[in-house]
Amino acid sequence: MRVWALAQALKSHGYAVEVAGSDPLLSVPAAFGSAVVVRCDQRAVCGGELWFTFPGGGAIAAADDAHMADVVVAVKGKLAAQADG
């Protein structure tokens, strides 16, 4: 499952990660504000390919190894933006 791969990538960067048992999503607790939540679902506009998204459908990147670093950067950016207020 791609959510587990993302969780491991984020953990390797020192982040605490919680993976949902029944949904394809994970959350990264934030020091300030709400946790950052990421889903992994099929994206119709990409032919049903799996993509990581933020709640509300904000697409991050394809859920493959080639784009994993992009997703980690996006999550880090969202956490940093919350910390900046």
Backbone bond lengths (Angstrom), bond angles and torsions (degrees), N, CA, C in turn:
res aa  C-N    CA-C-N  psi(-1)  N-CA   C-N-CA  omega(-1)  CA-C   N-CA-C  phi
1 M - - - 1.454 - - 1.524 109.23 -
2 R 1.314 115.62 135.16 1.465 121.19 -175.70 1.530 112.75 -68.08
3 V 1.326 117.74 -28.36 1.466 120.43 178.69 1.529 109.70 -61.67
4 W 1.335 116.60 -39.95 1.469 119.92 179.42 1.523 110.89 -65.92
5 A 1.325 116.64 -38.00 1.468 120.11 178.00 1.523 110.51 -63.39
6 L 1.342 116.72 -41.98 1.464 120.40 177.53 1.522 110.32 -65.56
7 A 1.321 117.22 -40.99 1.468 120.56 178.49 1.522 110.56 -58.21
8 Q 1.329 116.71 -44.46 1.467 120.14 179.69 1.529 111.11 -65.08
9 A 1.325 116.67 -39.57 1.465 120.04 178.84 1.526 110.74 -63.42
10 L 1.335 117.01 -42.56 1.464 119.99 178.78 1.517 111.69 -68.17
11 K 1.333 116.99 -39.11 1.466 120.27 177.31 1.518 111.28 -62.04
12 S 1.325 116.89 -35.33 1.468 119.88 179.31 1.528 111.43 -67.22
13 H 1.331 116.58 -16.84 1.467 121.85 175.89 1.522 111.40 -97.18
14 G 1.334 116.93 7.45 1.460 121.28 175.19 1.514 115.94 90.14
15 Y 1.321 117.99 12.35 1.458 120.68 -178.90 1.522 111.05 -93.47
16 A 1.320 115.76 143.60 1.463 121.48 170.64 1.522 106.05 -79.90
17 V 1.311 116.40 136.57 1.460 120.59 -176.94 1.520 109.05 -134.47
18 E 1.321 116.09 136.60 1.460 121.79 175.37 1.518 107.69 -115.39
19 V 1.339 116.63 125.23 1.456 121.45 179.54 1.520 108.53 -106.28
20 A 1.326 116.34 131.10 1.461 121.17 178.32 1.520 109.71 -68.99
21 G 1.318 116.02 141.54 1.451 119.97 -178.91 1.515 114.13 -73.77
22 S 1.332 117.31 -32.45 1.459 119.42 -173.92 1.529 114.07 -113.88
23 D 1.306 118.48 -17.42 1.466 122.00 -179.80 1.515 110.15 -108.20
24 P 1.342 116.77 153.06 1.460 119.44 176.10 1.530 110.69 -82.38
25 L 1.336 115.66 65.09 1.455 119.16 -179.83 1.515 111.12 -145.45
26 L 1.320 113.68 160.24 1.462 119.84 175.04 1.505 108.25 -139.77
27 S 1.320 115.97 161.28 1.460 120.99 175.94 1.513 109.03 -133.00
28 V 1.326 113.42 146.09 1.457 121.65 177.89 1.521 106.40 -117.47
29 P 1.341 117.28 110.34 1.464 119.35 179.53 1.534 111.17 -58.31
30 A 1.309 115.41 140.11 1.460 121.37 -179.65 1.518 109.99 -107.75
31 A 1.337 115.54 146.53 1.459 120.03 176.07 1.524 110.31 -67.21
32 F 1.326 116.19 -32.22 1.463 122.47 179.52 1.520 107.95 -129.67
33 G 1.317 116.80 129.95 1.458 120.17 177.44 1.516 113.36 83.92
34 S 1.305 114.18 -166.20 1.458 121.53 -176.94 1.520 111.34 -76.73
35 A 1.315 114.37 158.67 1.464 119.64 174.49 1.523 108.94 -63.93
36 V 1.309 116.07 150.11 1.461 121.27 174.76 1.521 107.17 -87.89
37 V 1.326 115.59 123.72 1.460 121.99 -177.06 1.525 108.93 -108.98
38 V 1.333 115.58 136.45 1.461 121.79 178.10 1.521 108.30 -129.27
39 R 1.324 116.30 132.16 1.470 122.49 176.53 1.523 109.15 -107.27
40 C 1.311 115.61 159.59 1.460 122.23 173.46 1.521 107.18 -129.96
41 D 1.326 115.79 107.51 1.456 121.20 -176.47 1.526 109.95 -138.15
42 Q 1.333 114.27 164.00 1.457 119.33 173.91 1.520 108.28 -70.41
43 R 1.324 115.38 140.55 1.460 121.09 -178.87 1.527 108.48 -113.40
44 A 1.326 115.87 113.23 1.458 121.40 -174.43 1.528 112.57 -58.29
45 V 1.347 117.34 -40.07 1.465 120.20 -177.59 1.531 112.54 -69.43
46 C 1.320 116.66 -8.10 1.473 121.46 178.17 1.526 110.60 -115.39
47 G 1.313 116.24 28.29 1.453 120.40 177.41 1.518 114.52 69.33
48 G 1.322 117.09 25.94 1.457 120.99 178.76 1.517 114.10 83.57
49 E 1.325 117.21 8.79 1.469 122.02 177.10 1.524 109.94 -64.64
50 L 1.332 117.16 145.24 1.464 121.00 177.20 1.524 110.24 -72.02
51 W 1.327 115.02 134.29 1.462 122.02 177.78 1.509 109.55 -134.52
52 F 1.329 115.65 149.46 1.464 121.70 169.51 1.517 107.12 -87.57
53 T 1.336 115.78 136.66 1.456 121.13 179.36 1.524 110.06 -139.31
54 F 1.329 115.46 156.30 1.459 121.32 169.10 1.522 107.26 -87.72
55 P 1.337 118.98 158.17 1.466 120.68 178.21 1.528 110.73 -53.18
56 G 1.303 115.17 144.56 1.454 119.67 -177.43 1.515 112.27 89.69
57 G 1.331 117.09 0.36 1.455 121.05 174.62 1.508 116.06 91.55
58 G 1.328 118.45 9.86 1.462 119.87 178.13 1.521 110.62 -67.50
59 A 1.331 116.46 102.49 1.456 121.16 -176.97 1.529 110.96 -66.40
60 I 1.330 115.76 137.88 1.462 120.93 178.27 1.527 109.03 -104.67
61 A 1.331 116.13 -64.15 1.471 120.64 -178.56 1.522 108.82 -169.28
62 A 1.323 114.81 164.29 1.459 120.47 175.58 1.521 109.31 -59.31
63 A 1.329 116.09 144.89 1.471 121.55 -177.03 1.526 109.74 -88.20
64 D 1.329 115.36 65.39 1.458 120.15 177.16 1.526 108.84 -133.98
65 D 1.316 115.49 168.74 1.469 119.77 -176.51 1.526 112.50 -61.32
66 A 1.325 116.82 -32.64 1.461 120.39 -177.92 1.527 112.60 -65.20
67 H 1.330 117.44 -24.49 1.464 121.04 -176.60 1.535 113.55 -111.35
68 M 1.331 117.50 4.26 1.465 120.17 -176.26 1.538 111.86 -58.75
69 A 1.319 117.20 -41.49 1.469 120.28 179.58 1.526 111.03 -62.36
70 D 1.337 117.34 -35.95 1.467 120.94 178.45 1.530 110.81 -63.93
71 V 1.318 116.63 -38.10 1.460 120.86 -179.89 1.526 110.02 -69.34
72 V 1.328 116.65 -41.81 1.467 120.63 177.52 1.526 109.77 -60.15
73 V 1.319 117.83 -44.16 1.470 121.85 178.93 1.529 110.35 -62.87
74 A 1.323 117.71 -40.70 1.467 120.82 179.69 1.531 111.43 -64.02
75 V 1.328 116.44 -42.27 1.472 120.27 178.80 1.528 109.71 -65.46
76 K 1.321 116.88 -44.94 1.472 120.16 177.91 1.526 110.87 -59.55
77 G 1.321 116.82 -41.10 1.460 121.41 179.42 1.513 112.09 -63.79
78 K 1.312 116.22 -41.07 1.475 120.02 179.11 1.523 110.47 -66.37
79 L 1.325 117.04 -40.65 1.475 120.31 176.78 1.525 110.82 -63.96
80 A 1.321 117.61 -42.32 1.469 121.85 179.96 1.528 110.81 -64.84
81 A 1.330 116.76 -40.22 1.468 120.43 179.29 1.522 110.68 -62.92
82 Q 1.322 117.37 -39.05 1.474 120.59 177.78 1.521 110.71 -66.62
83 A 1.320 116.48 -37.92 1.472 119.99 -179.74 1.512 111.76 -67.39
84 D 1.347 116.25 -31.51 1.456 120.55 179.03 1.518 113.49 -76.20
85 G 1.347 114.73 -10.78 1.446 120.03 174.43 1.460 113.19 86.11
